[in-house]
Amino acid sequence: MEFHADLHLRPDLNSLGHTKELVEKSAELGYDAAGVPLPANVTGGEIRSLRDLFTAVGMELVLRVDLAPKDSADMLRKLRNVRRRFEVIAVQCYSKNIARQAAKDRRVDLLSFPSADTRRRFFDHAEAQLAAAASASLEIDMAHLLSLQGAQRSRLLSAFSREALTARKLDVPVVLSSGANEPSLLRKPDEYAFLAYLFGLDLHRARQALSENPQAIIERNRRKLSLSYVAPGVYVIRRGKDCPGV
């Protein structure tokens, strides 16, 4: 059975009822895992409570943090503080400088453009080249598309089309996420895949963007967070008396 993940589910964590409603709706629509943006200072107890909520509906919780740095120095400082604590790191690219810096940093998993204003979406050829070299992915939030109408939706579709084409040309993985903060903005994985056809993703690539691509990020980072991880490509295979220094 194909694995489906929504790496950007946005419940109001201050409301247990709202969080439960959104998680239950995701499970009902066929998602196996969801990433929830958490505050950088989230406690272990808060994580356990949230994980219990996911487990009750048969889903995996993916620990995500969204960084919104003021400048490059602020981003580097925040990355140092969170990399070993979260399974997915997204950087909200509100400026071209932040987008460039995030695209070339290997600690960044997702390049996120939260604004539906097409003038504030900075994913271009140069950024795609940096992202491809650093193994970062472009995240496209579908909630923007569902919540807008008329000319605004048309302009956003054009922006998504440019971004998807640029990503494809430079082999940058695309991740389709809901970005939903209300159950009404959630759709089944295949429904998102069909919507993605409107901005140039064929059905195969769209399904990859909801399954293989997010799954690869989750698995890669869970390996890095494991006790056996030493460095990129280096893992402890066995510990014991016959392994001096381990």
MDAnalysis code that builds the backbone (N, CA, C; Angstrom):
import MDAnalysis as mda
import numpy as np

u = mda.Universe.empty(738, n_residues=246, atom_resindex=np.repeat(np.arange(246), 3), trajectory=True)
u.add_TopologyAttr("name", ["N", "CA", "C"] * 246)
u.add_TopologyAttr("resid", np.arange(1, 247))
u.add_TopologyAttr("resname", ["MET", "GLU", "PHE", "HIS", "ALA", "ASP", "LEU", "HIS", "LEU", "ARG", "PRO", "ASP", "LEU", "ASN", "SER", "LEU", "GLY", "HIS", "THR", "LYS", "GLU", "LEU", "VAL", "GLU", "LYS", "SER", "ALA", "GLU", "LEU", "GLY", "TYR", "ASP", "ALA", "ALA", "GLY", "VAL", "PRO", "LEU", "PRO", "ALA", "ASN", "VAL", "THR", "GLY", "GLY", "GLU", "ILE", "ARG", "SER", "LEU", "ARG", "ASP", "LEU", "PHE", "THR", "ALA", "VAL", "GLY", "MET", "GLU", "LEU", "VAL", "LEU", "ARG", "VAL", "ASP", "LEU", "ALA", "PRO", "LYS", "ASP", "SER", "ALA", "ASP", "MET", "LEU", "ARG", "LYS", "LEU", "ARG", "ASN", "VAL", "ARG", "ARG", "ARG", "PHE", "GLU", "VAL", "ILE", "ALA", "VAL", "GLN", "CYS", "TYR", "SER", "LYS", "ASN", "ILE", "ALA", "ARG", "GLN", "ALA", "ALA", "LYS", "ASP", "ARG", "ARG", "VAL", "ASP", "LEU", "LEU", "SER", "PHE", "PRO", "SER", "ALA", "ASP", "THR", "ARG", "ARG", "ARG", "PHE", "PHE", "ASP", "HIS", "ALA", "GLU", "ALA", "GLN", "LEU", "ALA", "ALA", "ALA", "ALA", "SER", "ALA", "SER", "LEU", "GLU", "ILE", "ASP", "MET", "ALA", "HIS", "LEU", "LEU", "SER", "LEU", "GLN", "GLY", "ALA", "GLN", "ARG", "SER", "ARG", "LEU", "LEU", "SER", "ALA", "PHE", "SER", "ARG", "GLU", "ALA", "LEU", "THR", "ALA", "ARG", "LYS", "LEU", "ASP", "VAL", "PRO", "VAL", "VAL", "LEU", "SER", "SER", "GLY", "ALA", "ASN", "GLU", "PRO", "SER", "LEU", "LEU", "ARG", "LYS", "PRO", "ASP", "GLU", "TYR", "ALA", "PHE", "LEU", "ALA", "TYR", "LEU", "PHE", "GLY", "LEU", "ASP", "LEU", "HIS", "ARG", "ALA", "ARG", "GLN", "ALA", "LEU", "SER", "GLU", "ASN", "PRO", "GLN", "ALA", "ILE", "ILE", "GLU", "ARG", "ASN", "ARG", "ARG", "LYS", "LEU", "SER", "LEU", "SER", "TYR", "VAL", "ALA", "PRO", "GLY", "VAL", "TYR", "VAL", "ILE", "ARG", "ARG", "GLY", "LYS", "ASP", "CYS", "PRO", "GLY", "VAL"])
u.atoms.positions = np.array([
    [0.849, -1.205, 0.000],
    [0.000, 0.000, 0.000],
    [0.880, 1.249, 0.000],
    [0.520, 2.234, -0.815],
    [1.322, 3.449, -0.927],
    [1.233, 4.295, 0.338],
    [2.370, 4.817, 0.742],
    [2.477, 5.689, 1.909],
    [2.133, 7.118, 1.496],
    [1.274, 7.784, 2.261],
    [0.910, 9.172, 1.972],
    [1.209, 10.042, 3.191],
    [1.863, 11.165, 2.935],
    [2.209, 12.070, 4.033],
    [1.844, 13.500, 3.684],
    [1.331, 14.200, 4.670],
    [1.077, 15.637, 4.573],
    [2.041, 16.292, 5.558],
    [3.092, 16.893, 5.037],
    [4.123, 17.430, 5.928],
    [3.785, 18.793, 6.526],
    [2.598, 19.322, 6.213],
    [2.271, 20.644, 6.749],
    [0.810, 20.730, 7.179],
    [0.504, 20.059, 8.262],
    [-0.813, 20.144, 8.886],
    [-0.709, 21.184, 9.991],
    [-1.654, 22.127, 10.035],
    [-1.491, 23.289, 10.916],
    [-2.620, 23.414, 11.941],
    [-2.705, 22.488, 12.885],
    [-3.732, 22.623, 13.923],
    [-3.376, 23.730, 14.911],
    [-4.381, 24.227, 15.583],
    [-4.163, 25.165, 16.683],
    [-3.781, 24.330, 17.903],
    [-2.511, 24.303, 18.223],
    [-2.028, 23.425, 19.288],
    [-2.515, 23.855, 20.666],
    [-3.085, 25.052, 20.757],
    [-3.654, 25.497, 22.032],
    [-5.072, 24.967, 22.229],
    [-5.613, 24.329, 21.188],
    [-6.972, 23.788, 21.261],
    [-6.927, 22.291, 20.977],
    [-7.141, 21.496, 22.007],
    [-7.124, 20.039, 21.830],
    [-8.216, 19.598, 20.871],
    [-9.395, 20.224, 20.980],
    [-10.513, 19.856, 20.117],
    [-10.209, 20.125, 18.648],
    [-9.630, 21.270, 18.364],
    [-9.301, 21.618, 16.980],
    [-8.221, 20.693, 16.438],
    [-7.218, 20.421, 17.251],
    [-6.130, 19.529, 16.830],
    [-6.668, 18.134, 16.538],
    [-7.504, 17.637, 17.430],
    [-8.080, 16.300, 17.253],
    [-8.925, 16.231, 15.987],
    [-9.703, 17.268, 15.740],
    [-10.573, 17.304, 14.554],
    [-9.739, 17.241, 13.273],
    [-8.656, 18.000, 13.233],
    [-7.824, 18.056, 12.036],
    [-7.079, 16.739, 11.824],
    [-6.584, 16.155, 12.902],
    [-5.857, 14.879, 12.805],
    [-6.797, 13.758, 12.374],
    [-7.974, 13.719, 12.963],
    [-8.943, 12.673, 12.611],
    [-9.379, 12.798, 11.150],
    [-9.536, 14.023, 10.670],
    [-9.929, 14.229, 9.264],
    [-8.807, 13.762, 8.335],
    [-7.568, 14.019, 8.696],
    [-6.435, 13.573, 7.884],
    [-6.400, 12.057, 7.779],
    [-6.617, 11.393, 8.899],
    [-6.623, 9.928, 8.897],
    [-7.768, 9.407, 8.039],
    [-8.914, 10.041, 8.153],
    [-10.090, 9.632, 7.379],
    [-9.841, 9.748, 5.873],
    [-9.058, 10.741, 5.466],
    [-8.790, 10.977, 4.047],
    [-7.676, 10.097, 3.497],
    [-7.016, 9.336, 4.367],
    [-6.050, 8.362, 3.876],
    [-4.586, 8.681, 4.082],
    [-4.267, 9.629, 4.968],
    [-2.868, 9.952, 5.231],
    [-2.290, 9.020, 6.294],
    [-1.049, 8.623, 6.082],
    [-0.355, 7.751, 7.026],
    [0.498, 8.531, 8.017],
    [0.884, 9.740, 7.649],
    [1.733, 10.562, 8.507],
    [1.452, 12.028, 8.216],
    [1.722, 12.863, 9.207],
    [1.567, 14.303, 9.015],
    [2.618, 15.037, 9.831],
    [3.153, 16.079, 9.217],
    [4.089, 16.947, 9.919],
    [3.337, 18.113, 10.524],
    [3.578, 18.351, 11.798],
    [2.926, 19.454, 12.506],
    [4.006, 20.442, 12.950],
    [3.913, 21.708, 12.541],
    [4.895, 22.704, 12.988],
    [4.785, 22.906, 14.496],
    [5.910, 22.758, 15.163],
    [5.958, 22.884, 16.611],
    [6.866, 24.041, 16.994],
    [6.607, 24.668, 18.147],
    [7.519, 25.719, 18.602],
    [8.884, 25.126, 18.943],
    [9.935, 25.902, 18.761],
    [11.291, 25.404, 18.996],
    [11.489, 24.952, 20.434],
    [10.719, 25.514, 21.369],
    [10.868, 25.158, 22.790],
    [9.824, 24.145, 23.251],
    [9.243, 23.376, 22.314],
    [8.237, 22.379, 22.685],
    [8.826, 21.380, 23.683],
    [8.014, 20.954, 24.634],
    [8.493, 20.032, 25.669],
    [8.234, 18.583, 25.272],
    [8.947, 17.676, 25.918],
    [8.744, 16.255, 25.670],
    [7.328, 15.818, 25.989],
    [6.755, 16.382, 27.046],
    [5.393, 16.035, 27.422],
    [4.386, 16.455, 26.370],
    [4.583, 17.626, 25.794],
    [3.683, 18.107, 24.747],
    [3.785, 17.224, 23.505],
    [4.988, 16.796, 23.190],
    [5.169, 15.901, 22.039],
    [4.485, 14.567, 22.283],
    [4.637, 14.026, 23.480],
    [4.005, 12.731, 23.786],
    [2.494, 12.816, 23.680],
    [1.914, 13.888, 24.172],
    [0.452, 14.050, 24.100],
    [-0.018, 14.114, 22.657],
    [0.721, 14.843, 21.838],
    [0.366, 14.957, 20.428],
    [0.551, 13.628, 19.712],
    [1.633, 12.930, 20.041],
    [1.870, 11.634, 19.409],
    [0.773, 10.635, 19.776],
    [0.299, 10.691, 21.000],
    [-0.797, 9.797, 21.425],
    [-2.045, 10.055, 20.592],
    [-2.305, 11.320, 20.283],
    [-3.464, 11.686, 19.480],
    [-3.354, 11.086, 18.071],
    [-2.152, 11.125, 17.504],
    [-1.911, 10.546, 16.185],
    [-2.020, 9.027, 16.228],
    [-1.413, 8.427, 17.233],
    [-1.423, 6.964, 17.344],
    [-2.848, 6.437, 17.438],
    [-3.708, 7.174, 18.111],
    [-5.101, 6.732, 18.308],
    [-5.854, 6.606, 16.989],
    [-5.420, 7.339, 15.962],
    [-6.103, 7.256, 14.658],
    [-5.239, 6.536, 13.628],
    [-4.140, 5.927, 14.078],
    [-3.304, 5.119, 13.184],
    [-2.387, 5.916, 12.288],
    [-1.986, 7.106, 12.729],
    [-1.088, 7.946, 11.942],
    [0.238, 8.161, 12.671],
    [1.263, 8.512, 11.889],
    [2.557, 8.875, 12.454],
    [2.642, 10.394, 12.580],
    [3.156, 10.849, 13.719],
    [3.453, 12.263, 13.897],
    [4.869, 12.524, 13.414],
    [5.025, 13.528, 12.580],
    [6.351, 13.951, 12.122],
    [6.645, 15.304, 12.769],
    [7.736, 15.367, 13.519],
    [8.086, 16.587, 14.243],
    [8.703, 17.597, 13.278],
    [8.014, 18.689, 13.104],
    [8.432, 19.723, 12.152],
    [8.617, 21.047, 12.873],
    [9.559, 21.844, 12.392],
    [9.694, 23.206, 12.876],
    [9.770, 24.137, 11.672],
    [9.075, 25.259, 11.763],
    [9.102, 26.274, 10.719],
    [9.931, 27.455, 11.212],
    [11.019, 27.732, 10.524],
    [11.861, 28.859, 10.892],
    [11.496, 30.067, 10.036],
    [11.374, 31.211, 10.676],
    [11.078, 32.454, 9.957],
    [12.165, 33.463, 10.317],
    [13.375, 33.262, 9.811],
    [14.507, 34.107, 10.217],
    [14.415, 35.529, 9.674],
    [15.014, 36.445, 10.439],
    [15.030, 37.855, 10.022],
    [16.103, 38.092, 8.960],
    [17.204, 37.346, 9.076],
    [18.302, 37.495, 8.124],
    [19.122, 36.205, 8.132],
    [20.194, 36.164, 7.355],
    [20.984, 34.942, 7.219],
    [21.615, 34.530, 8.542],
    [22.132, 35.487, 9.300],
    [22.756, 35.165, 10.586],
    [21.743, 34.564, 11.549],
    [20.537, 35.129, 11.552],
    [19.473, 34.611, 12.416],
    [19.101, 33.193, 12.006],
    [19.075, 32.927, 10.704],
    [18.743, 31.579, 10.235],
    [19.800, 30.560, 10.668],
    [21.064, 30.898, 10.530],
    [22.137, 29.984, 10.917],
    [22.085, 29.695, 12.409],
    [21.792, 30.700, 13.216],
    [21.687, 30.498, 14.665],
    [20.518, 29.558, 14.991],
    [19.391, 29.785, 14.351],
    [18.211, 28.956, 14.623],
    [18.422, 27.520, 14.153],
    [19.102, 27.351, 13.031],
    [19.371, 25.999, 12.539],
    [20.239, 25.211, 13.516],
    [21.223, 25.869, 14.098],
    [22.079, 25.190, 15.080],
    [21.267, 24.703, 16.269],
    [20.234, 25.448, 16.630],
    [19.448, 25.116, 17.826],
    [18.434, 24.002, 17.606],
    [18.016, 23.780, 16.362],
    [16.887, 22.857, 16.151],
    [17.227, 21.577, 15.395],
    [18.364, 21.511, 14.711],
    [18.596, 20.386, 13.802],
    [18.516, 19.030, 14.479],
    [18.983, 18.900, 15.706],
    [18.987, 17.599, 16.366],
    [17.694, 17.330, 17.136],
    [16.694, 18.182, 17.001],
    [15.468, 18.019, 17.777],
    [14.239, 17.737, 16.915],
    [14.319, 18.039, 15.620],
    [13.143, 17.915, 14.760],
    [13.438, 17.047, 13.546],
    [12.379, 16.401, 13.043],
    [12.528, 15.487, 11.906],
    [12.430, 16.192, 10.561],
    [11.795, 17.333, 10.542],
    [11.677, 18.121, 9.307],
    [11.885, 19.589, 9.656],
    [12.799, 20.226, 8.923],
    [13.029, 21.656, 9.110],
    [12.621, 22.392, 7.835],
    [11.696, 23.317, 8.003],
    [11.264, 24.165, 6.892],
    [11.692, 25.596, 7.172],
    [12.095, 26.291, 6.145],
    [12.416, 27.711, 6.278],
    [11.411, 28.505, 5.467],
    [10.769, 29.441, 6.135],
    [9.803, 30.307, 5.471],
    [10.572, 31.428, 4.778],
    [10.535, 31.418, 3.478],
    [11.356, 32.324, 2.666],
    [10.583, 33.598, 2.346],
    [10.696, 34.587, 3.230],
    [9.992, 35.850, 3.029],
    [10.813, 36.868, 2.248],
    [12.087, 36.533, 1.972],
    [12.928, 37.428, 1.180],
    [13.826, 36.586, 0.283],
    [14.353, 37.212, -0.768],
    [15.238, 36.500, -1.686],
    [16.520, 36.057, -0.985],
    [17.061, 36.907, -0.102],
    [18.297, 36.548, 0.601],
    [18.113, 35.315, 1.479],
    [16.998, 35.275, 2.205],
    [16.716, 34.106, 3.045],
    [16.515, 32.876, 2.169],
    [15.812, 33.051, 1.050],
    [15.577, 31.914, 0.154],
    [16.897, 31.344, -0.356],
    [17.830, 32.216, -0.736],
    [19.126, 31.756, -1.235],
    [19.905, 31.018, -0.154],
    [19.950, 31.607, 1.030],
    [20.707, 30.997, 2.124],
    [20.105, 29.645, 2.517],
    [18.780, 29.580, 2.571],
    [18.119, 28.327, 2.943],
    [18.351, 27.252, 1.898],
    [18.338, 27.646, 0.625],
    [18.471, 26.673, -0.457],
    [19.829, 25.980, -0.447],
    [20.847, 26.648, 0.040],
    [22.183, 26.047, -0.018],
    [22.624, 25.392, 1.290],
    [21.761, 25.429, 2.299],
    [22.116, 24.841, 3.601],
    [21.564, 23.423, 3.702],
    [22.432, 22.444, 3.882],
    [22.019, 21.039, 3.900],
    [21.156, 20.676, 5.108],
    [21.080, 21.533, 6.087],
    [20.223, 21.259, 7.245],
    [18.761, 21.583, 6.968],
    [18.495, 22.270, 5.871],
    [17.125, 22.670, 5.521],
    [16.493, 21.603, 4.628],
    [15.313, 21.151, 5.018],
    [14.603, 20.123, 4.247],
    [13.632, 20.716, 3.241],
    [12.910, 21.759, 3.668],
    [11.847, 22.308, 2.839],
    [12.001, 23.810, 2.671],
    [11.887, 24.259, 1.439],
    [11.814, 25.683, 1.148],
    [10.334, 26.039, 1.060],
    [9.884, 26.849, 1.990],
    [8.462, 27.168, 2.092],
    [8.230, 28.635, 1.746],
    [7.199, 28.871, 0.947],
    [6.837, 30.236, 0.570],
    [5.407, 30.472, 1.068],
    [5.271, 30.934, 2.314],
    [3.944, 31.000, 2.950],
    [2.997, 31.992, 2.309],
    [3.530, 32.987, 1.620],
    [2.672, 34.023, 1.076],
    [2.017, 33.586, -0.232],
    [0.740, 33.907, -0.366],
    [0.045, 33.679, -1.637],
    [0.275, 34.834, -2.600],
    [0.955, 35.880, -2.127],
    [1.313, 37.019, -2.967],
    [2.438, 36.578, -3.902],
    [2.166, 36.536, -5.193],
    [3.149, 36.003, -6.141],
    [4.420, 36.843, -6.193],
    [4.374, 38.094, -5.743],
    [5.579, 38.936, -5.722],
    [6.515, 38.530, -4.588],
    [6.039, 37.699, -3.682],
    [6.868, 37.292, -2.536],
    [7.220, 35.798, -2.609],
    [7.203, 35.271, -3.802],
    [7.607, 33.886, -4.022],
    [8.885, 33.927, -4.867],
    [9.978, 33.444, -4.296],
    [11.302, 33.723, -4.852],
    [11.999, 32.492, -5.419],
    [11.263, 31.450, -5.723],
    [11.913, 30.231, -6.217],
    [12.209, 30.390, -7.705],
    [13.490, 30.581, -8.028],
    [13.890, 30.769, -9.420],
    [15.019, 29.800, -9.774],
    [15.587, 29.976, -10.957],
    [16.623, 29.047, -11.455],
    [17.828, 28.985, -10.520],
    [18.298, 30.152, -10.068],
    [19.480, 30.179, -9.199],
    [19.218, 29.461, -7.887],
    [18.043, 29.690, -7.317],
    [17.728, 29.024, -6.055],
    [17.562, 27.522, -6.258],
    [16.977, 27.128, -7.372],
    [16.793, 25.710, -7.659],
    [18.143, 25.003, -7.788],
    [19.116, 25.657, -8.388],
    [20.454, 25.064, -8.496],
    [21.047, 24.809, -7.118],
    [20.918, 25.777, -6.228],
    [21.429, 25.620, -4.864],
    [20.684, 24.504, -4.128],
    [19.367, 24.467, -4.282],
    [18.551, 23.456, -3.599],
    [18.889, 22.055, -4.086],
    [19.115, 21.912, -5.386],
    [19.449, 20.603, -5.939],
    [20.761, 20.091, -5.355],
    [21.741, 20.982, -5.195],
    [23.041, 20.584, -4.655],
    [22.952, 20.238, -3.172],
    [22.031, 20.879, -2.456],
    [21.923, 20.674, -1.007],
    [20.835, 19.683, -0.608],
    [20.137, 19.108, -1.595],
    [19.060, 18.131, -1.340],
    [17.872, 18.731, -0.600],
    [17.597, 20.005, -0.835],
    [16.392, 20.624, -0.272],
    [15.233, 20.418, -1.242],
    [14.017, 20.438, -0.716],
    [12.822, 20.249, -1.535],
    [11.986, 21.521, -1.549],
    [11.245, 21.704, -2.618],
    [10.297, 22.808, -2.725],
    [8.951, 22.337, -2.191],
    [8.415, 23.055, -1.220],
    [7.095, 22.718, -0.681],
    [6.041, 23.634, -1.296],
    [4.955, 23.038, -1.761],
    [3.820, 23.796, -2.286],
    [2.612, 23.488, -1.414],
    [2.095, 24.524, -0.756],
    [0.924, 24.377, 0.114],
    [-0.352, 24.522, -0.712],
    [-1.185, 23.487, -0.695],
    [-2.387, 23.498, -1.514],
    [-3.510, 24.351, -0.928],
    [-3.428, 24.678, 0.355],
    [-4.478, 25.496, 0.965],
    [-4.586, 26.848, 0.289],
    [-3.455, 27.394, -0.159],
    [-3.490, 28.676, -0.874],
    [-4.414, 28.585, -2.085],
    [-4.272, 27.494, -2.824],
    [-5.027, 27.325, -4.065],
    [-6.520, 27.190, -3.787],
    [-6.848, 26.510, -2.692],
    [-8.249, 26.250, -2.376],
    [-8.950, 27.469, -1.765],
    [-8.186, 28.343, -1.137],
    [-8.814, 29.454, -0.424],
    [-8.962, 30.721, -1.267],
    [-8.225, 30.770, -2.390],
    [-8.308, 31.954, -3.248],
    [-9.321, 31.759, -4.367],
    [-9.740, 32.874, -4.968],
    [-10.684, 32.818, -6.083],
    [-10.284, 33.834, -7.156],
    [-10.861, 33.671, -8.339],
    [-10.721, 34.660, -9.399],
    [-9.294, 34.914, -9.829],
    [-8.963, 36.208, -10.003],
    [-7.662, 36.604, -10.518],
    [-6.526, 36.193, -9.585],
    [-6.771, 36.245, -8.278],
    [-5.727, 35.856, -7.327],
    [-5.354, 34.388, -7.508],
    [-6.359, 33.552, -7.687],
    [-6.082, 32.122, -7.897],
    [-5.339, 31.908, -9.216],
    [-5.725, 32.620, -10.241],
    [-5.058, 32.487, -11.548],
    [-3.587, 32.874, -11.452],
    [-3.308, 33.979, -10.754],
    [-1.919, 34.413, -10.604],
    [-1.108, 33.392, -9.802],
    [-1.734, 32.824, -8.776],
    [-1.020, 31.838, -7.972],
    [-0.758, 30.566, -8.777],
    [-1.728, 30.161, -9.585],
    [-1.515, 28.996, -10.452],
    [-0.340, 29.220, -11.402],
    [-0.229, 30.425, -11.928],
    [0.894, 30.745, -12.813],
    [2.217, 30.659, -12.053],
    [2.225, 31.156, -10.820],
    [3.447, 31.090, -10.002],
    [3.806, 29.641, -9.692],
    [2.808, 28.843, -9.304],
    [3.053, 27.422, -9.040],
    [3.607, 26.727, -10.283],
    [3.065, 27.077, -11.443],
    [3.520, 26.468, -12.702],
    [4.988, 26.782, -12.952],
    [5.375, 28.038, -12.742],
    [6.782, 28.424, -12.931],
    [7.674, 27.682, -11.951],
    [7.245, 27.601, -10.701],
    [8.060, 26.942, -9.681],
    [8.199, 25.447, -9.963],
    [7.086, 24.808, -10.334],
    [7.125, 23.370, -10.607],
    [8.006, 23.069, -11.817],
    [7.927, 23.911, -12.848],
    [8.752, 23.710, -14.037],
    [10.235, 23.894, -13.704],
    [10.550, 24.921, -12.938],
    [11.938, 25.164, -12.532],
    [12.469, 24.001, -11.708],
    [11.657, 23.515, -10.776],
    [12.070, 22.379, -9.949],
    [12.321, 21.146, -10.809],
    [11.451, 20.895, -11.774],
    [11.612, 19.717, -12.633],
    [12.891, 19.812, -13.469],
    [13.173, 20.985, -14.002],
    [14.360, 21.160, -14.834],
    [15.654, 20.942, -14.063],
    [15.652, 21.294, -12.774],
    [16.866, 21.193, -11.967],
    [16.856, 19.986, -11.029],
    [15.864, 19.100, -11.189],
    [15.744, 17.892, -10.357],
    [15.611, 18.209, -8.872],
    [14.857, 19.237, -8.552],
    [14.550, 19.547, -7.155],
    [13.255, 18.830, -6.783],
    [13.256, 17.987, -5.756],
    [12.014, 17.304, -5.375],
    [10.936, 18.301, -4.947],
    [9.712, 18.012, -5.320],
    [8.564, 18.822, -4.909],
    [7.771, 18.044, -3.870],
    [7.349, 18.738, -2.826],
    [6.489, 18.148, -1.804],
    [5.175, 18.921, -1.801],
    [4.083, 18.214, -2.036],
    [2.755, 18.820, -1.936],
    [2.225, 18.616, -0.524],
    [1.937, 19.705, 0.149],
    [1.399, 19.651, 1.509],
    [0.062, 20.379, 1.540],
    [-0.713, 20.088, 2.559],
    [-2.014, 20.760, 2.629],
    [-1.859, 22.210, 3.066],
    [-1.031, 22.456, 4.083],
    [-0.978, 23.790, 4.676],
    [-2.288, 24.144, 5.358],
    [-3.077, 23.112, 5.669],
    [-4.452, 23.333, 6.152],
    [-4.504, 23.626, 7.643],
    [-5.271, 24.636, 7.997],
    [-5.552, 24.903, 9.415],
    [-7.025, 24.676, 9.739],
    [-7.773, 24.193, 8.745],
    [-9.181, 23.847, 8.940],
    [-9.489, 22.576, 8.159],
    [-10.360, 21.701, 8.679],
    [-10.696, 20.460, 7.973],
    [-11.232, 20.699, 6.562],
    [-11.906, 21.836, 6.349],
    [-12.503, 22.117, 5.030],
    [-11.449, 22.300, 3.942],
    [-10.191, 22.539, 4.333],
    [-9.119, 22.732, 3.359],
    [-8.361, 21.444, 3.061],
    [-8.735, 20.367, 3.705],
    [-8.081, 19.080, 3.480],
    [-8.739, 18.331, 2.330],
    [-7.921, 17.621, 1.571],
    [-8.402, 16.783, 0.481],
    [-7.664, 15.451, 0.499],
    [-8.223, 14.450, -0.166],
    [-7.541, 13.169, -0.304],
    [-6.264, 13.357, -1.128],
    [-5.271, 12.485, -0.919],
    [-4.028, 12.604, -1.693],
    [-4.264, 12.653, -3.207],
    [-5.120, 11.789, -3.730],
    [-5.362, 11.783, -5.172],
    [-6.048, 13.061, -5.644],
    [-6.866, 13.655, -4.792],
    [-7.515, 14.911, -5.171],
    [-6.486, 16.030, -5.284],
    [-5.524, 16.066, -4.368],
    [-4.433, 17.032, -4.486],
    [-3.615, 16.762, -5.750],
    [-3.392, 15.488, -6.038],
    [-2.611, 15.131, -7.226],
    [-3.300, 15.616, -8.502],
    [-4.606, 15.475, -8.563],
    [-5.343, 15.946, -9.742],
    [-5.312, 17.473, -9.830],
    [-5.391, 18.146, -8.674],
    [-5.312, 19.610, -8.672],
    [-3.945, 20.082, -9.156],
    [-2.898, 19.306, -8.812],
    [-1.535, 19.689, -9.201],
    [-1.350, 19.665, -10.708],
    [-2.200, 18.930, -11.398],
    [-2.149, 18.919, -12.872],
    [-2.389, 20.320, -13.434],
    [-3.145, 21.134, -12.678],
    [-3.448, 22.494, -13.124],
    [-2.203, 23.365, -13.201],
    [-1.160, 23.016, -12.429],
    [0.072, 23.803, -12.512],
    [1.261, 22.975, -12.993],
    [0.955, 21.966, -13.819],
    [2.014, 21.332, -14.585],
    [2.646, 20.078, -14.025],
    [2.142, 19.564, -12.909],
    [2.667, 18.297, -12.404],
    [1.834, 17.159, -12.993],
    [2.480, 16.245, -13.714],
    [1.723, 15.091, -14.191],
    [1.370, 14.205, -13.003],
    [0.486, 13.258, -13.222],
    [-0.047, 12.473, -12.111],
    [1.044, 11.700, -11.377],
    [2.021, 11.176, -12.116],
    [3.101, 10.418, -11.485],
    [3.913, 11.308, -10.544],
    [4.326, 12.480, -11.019],
    [5.130, 13.381, -10.184],
    [4.321, 13.914, -9.009],
    [3.051, 14.178, -9.236],
    [2.206, 14.683, -8.152],
    [2.059, 13.641, -7.048],
    [1.888, 12.391, -7.443],
    [1.782, 11.333, -6.426],
    [3.102, 11.142, -5.691],
    [4.212, 11.275, -6.406],
    [5.521, 11.226, -5.742],
    [5.635, 12.336, -4.702],
    [5.089, 13.504, -5.031],
    [5.178, 14.666, -4.151],
    [4.357, 14.504, -2.877],
    [3.470, 13.525, -2.868],
    [2.644, 13.239, -1.691],
    [3.047, 11.945, -0.998],
    [3.971, 11.216, -1.583],
    [4.339, 9.915, -1.010],
    [5.856, 9.735, -0.945],
    [6.483, 9.419, -2.060],
    [7.912, 9.099, -2.052],
    [8.779, 10.262, -1.570],
    [8.484, 11.465, -2.019],
    [9.334, 12.602, -1.659],
    [9.272, 12.941, -0.167],
    [8.070, 13.098, 0.418],
    [8.054, 13.341, 1.868],
    [8.570, 12.153, 2.668],
    [8.300, 10.942, 2.194],
    [8.787, 9.758, 2.900],
    [10.314, 9.733, 2.935],
    [10.947, 10.117, 1.841],
    [12.412, 10.137, 1.784],
    [12.978, 11.119, 2.808],
    [12.327, 12.275, 2.960],
    [12.786, 13.266, 3.941],
    [12.648, 12.714, 5.358],
    [11.496, 12.127, 5.643],
    [11.259, 11.580, 6.982],
    [12.282, 10.503, 7.325],
    [12.472, 9.558, 6.422],
    [13.374, 8.440, 6.684],
    [14.820, 8.909, 6.805],
    [15.231, 9.821, 5.930],
    [16.604, 10.334, 5.981],
    [16.892, 10.996, 7.320],
    [15.973, 11.815, 7.789],
    [16.230, 12.549, 9.016],
    [16.060, 11.696, 10.262],
    [15.200, 10.702, 10.211],
    [15.104, 9.797, 11.352],
    [16.376, 8.976, 11.501],
    [17.005, 8.635, 10.376],
    [18.307, 7.951, 10.456],
    [19.352, 8.870, 11.079],
    [19.333, 10.152, 10.680],
    [20.299, 11.099, 11.222],
    [20.105, 11.335, 12.719],
    [18.861, 11.253, 13.171],
    [18.570, 11.479, 14.579],
    [18.769, 10.237, 15.439],
    [19.043, 9.093, 14.801],
    [19.233, 7.859, 15.548],
    [20.599, 7.864, 16.247],
    [20.731, 7.057, 17.277],
    [21.973, 6.985, 18.033],
    [23.115, 6.415, 17.210],
    [22.793, 5.693, 16.140],
    [23.839, 5.068, 15.332],
    [24.449, 6.015, 14.300],
    [23.850, 7.214, 14.162],
    [24.356, 8.163, 13.157],
    [25.643, 8.811, 13.648],
    [26.666, 8.848, 12.773],
    [27.939, 9.476, 13.106],
    [28.166, 10.717, 12.242],
    [28.047, 10.545, 10.931],
    [28.260, 11.617, 9.963],
    [27.565, 11.192, 8.676],
    [27.398, 12.099, 7.704],
    [26.746, 11.699, 6.452],
    [27.362, 10.446, 5.854],
    [26.566, 9.391, 5.720],
    [27.035, 8.130, 5.152],
    [27.761, 7.234, 6.129],
    [27.891, 7.666, 7.388],
    [28.627, 6.870, 8.391],
    [27.694, 6.547, 9.552],
    [27.517, 5.245, 9.819],
    [26.656, 4.790, 10.897],
    [27.366, 3.710, 11.708],
    [27.057, 3.640, 12.986],
    [27.575, 2.566, 13.830],
    [26.773, 1.304, 13.524],
    [27.457, 0.263, 13.087],
    [26.796, -0.999, 12.761],
    [26.661, -1.874, 13.992],
    [27.691, -1.856, 14.806],
    [27.681, -2.730, 15.983],
    [28.497, -2.090, 17.102],
    [28.023, -2.218, 18.306],
    [28.773, -1.786, 19.480],
    [29.169, -3.006, 20.292],
    [30.364, -2.982, 20.854],
    [30.771, -4.099, 21.665],
    [32.262, -4.056, 21.970],
    [32.760, -5.066, 22.665],
    [34.160, -5.089, 23.061],
    [35.098, -5.188, 21.884],
    [34.589, -5.738, 20.759],
    [35.441, -5.884, 19.577],
    [35.434, -4.634, 18.703],
    [34.812, -3.544, 19.228],
    [34.793, -2.280, 18.483],
    [35.452, -1.198, 19.345],
    [36.753, -1.147, 19.395],
    [37.468, -0.199, 20.262],
    [37.060, 1.241, 19.978],
    [36.853, 1.955, 21.057],
    [36.546, 3.378, 20.917],
    [35.093, 3.677, 20.677],
    [34.250, 2.651, 20.505],
    [32.831, 2.880, 20.239],
    [32.047, 2.805, 21.546],
])
